């Protein structure tokens, strides 16, 4: 796993953000930090959490997106105690025909990962073509090979796990036109576990709806 301190000004509050698969910090640098330190976690090729990255704060908040929702849940016992935990366009069941990414969709993504990362997959992240154009101004800097390896590693890990979800996330934010993790599956998941849902008029990548990390937290207050 990789870590990036988007803001580290010795604030008392830390927002921990678990990225989705294939991402890094680049597309999120525009979000204002206010009086929060921000730690971005990405690259799940190895799920080796470094607890020192989280030390020294009085208040912690957790925002997880896409595959990060699953990863943070798997590692929850190693994470600090959060005052608020938000799942954004993801579920604890990453490959699931009813509650996550359908098996066939995931298998196709894995099979054509190189070509998908060069265009179609990234376009499908967005509901609005203008958002895709904005994304291209601050693209992910990780190599295609590295991102493909991450998906292979995740696939291998997920297939040997048996996730039994117990209440962890306080809220779920869901885009109404998610082409990556079907909106209906996300709604079904979070309704099953009685988790409050906040709907957005977006696709899988909803962050351009916000100007700051605090706005994301406030969406779920």
N, C-alpha and C positions, 0 to 999 in steps of 0.2 A: 504494500500500500504506500501511496505517496501523500505528502502533506504540504499545504501551502498556506502560509499566514497572510491573508489578504489585508488584515489590519492587526497590528500588534503594538498598542500604545499603553500597555499596562493598565487597561481598563479592568474593572471588577467583574464585568460580564463577558462571557464567551458564547458566541453562536457557533455551533459545530454544524457544518454542512457536508453531508454525504452525497457526492455526485452520482449521476447515472453512469452506466457503462460507456466507455470510450471517451469520456470527457476529462477535462482538466479545469484549471481556474480561469482560463482566458475569457470565456463568454460571460463571466460573472463579475469581472472587475469593475464594471460600471455601477454596480449596486452600492449605494452609500452605506457607510458603516455606523455613523453617528458615534455613540459612546460605547460601542461594542467592539471587542476583538473578534475577528472572524477566522476560523480554521476550516479550510476546505480539504476534504479527504477524497481521494480518487485512486484509480487503478487497483482493481481487486484481483489481480493476477495471483497474489498471495494475501491471505487474510491474517496478516501479522500486525496486530494493533500495537502502537507505541503509546502506552499510558502517559508517558512524560509530556506528550504534546498537549494534554488536557489539564495539566496541573496548575494550581495557583489562583483559581478564580472563585468568587463567592456565589456567582449565579451562572447557570448553564442553560442554554436552549438548544434544541435539536431540530434541524430541518433536513429532511431526506428526500431525495428525488429519484424516481424510477428504480433502477436496480439498487440504489443506495438504501431504499426502504427495507429491502430484504437483508442487505449486508449489516446495517446497523442493528436490526433485530437479532440476527445471528450472534452478534458481538455484544449484545446489551449488558451482559454481566460484567464486561470489562470497561464499560463506559461510565462516566460520572452520572450523578443523579440530576436529571433535567427538570426544570420548572415547567417546560412545555415541549411537547414532542409532536412534530407535524410531518405527515407523509404527503408528498406531492407527486401525483401521477405515478403511483407505484403501490404494490401490496407486498405482504410477507410471503407470497406464493408466486415466485417469479415465472415458473412454468406450470400453468394450470389452465385447463380449458374453460373453467368456470370462474376462477378467482384471479387470474393473472394473464400472462401471455400464452395463447393457445400453443400446444405442442408443435403443431405443424408450422406455425408462424415462426417459432423460435428455431426450429430445425432449418427452415429456409434461410433465415438470417445468418445462422452459423455456416451453412453451405456456401452462401454467396457473400460472405462478410466483406471481402476486399472490394468488390464492385459496389456493394451497398454503402460502404463508408465514403466512397468517392462521389456519391450523389443522392441516390433515391432514399436511402435511410435518413439522411440528414434533412432532405426536403420534407419527408413525412413527419418530422418532429413538429412542424408548424401548421397551423390552420390558415394563417395569413401569409401569402407569398412575400410581403414586405418584411415580415419578421425573419424570414429566411435570408433575405438580402442583408438585413442588419446583422444577422449571425455571421455571415461571410466576412464582415469587417473585422471581427475578432474571433477567428476560427481556433479550434483546438490545435495545439502544437505537437501533440504526441504523434508518433509515426503510425502509419497504417498497420505495420507489422506488430507493433506493441499493442495496439487496440484489438487486433484480431486474436493475439495470444491471450489477452484478458478474457475474451468471450469463451474461448476454448477452456480456460481454467475455470471460469464460472460454471460452465456447463458440466464439467467433471465434478465440481464440488456440489452443485445443486442435486445431481442425480444420486448422490450417496447420502443426502440428508433427508430426514423425515420431519418436516416442520410442524410443530403443534403450537399454534398461536394462542397466547394468552394476552390479555389486555396490556398494551404497551403504548401505542400512539394515541394521543389525545384528540387529534383532528386529522381529517384527510382533505386535501385540496385536489379537485379533479377537473381536468379540462373536458369540455362537453364534446370535443371532436378529437379524441386521442386515437391516432392511427397505429401507435406502438403497443400500448397496453389498452385493449378495448375499454372504452368508458363504461359500458354496461357491466363488464367484469369487475372493475374497480368499485362501482356502486354496490354490486352484489356482495363483494367482500366486506366492505366497511359497514354495510347494513347488517350483515350477518353477525358482526362483532360489536354492534351498537356504538359505532364511532361516528361522531358528528361530521357531516360532509359540507364543504364549501365548494360550490360549482363556479367555474370560470368559463368565459367565452373564449377558449383557447384550444390549442392542440396539446401535444405531449410536453412541449417546452413552453411553460407559461410565464417565464421570468420577466419578459418585457412588459408585463402588466404592472410591474412594481418598479419603484425608483430606489428602494432601500430594503435592507434585510428586515428592518423593523416593520415595514409595511406588510411583509409576509407574516410575521408574528401577529401583527394587529388584525390580520384577516381572520385569525382564529382566536380572537379574545372574547 
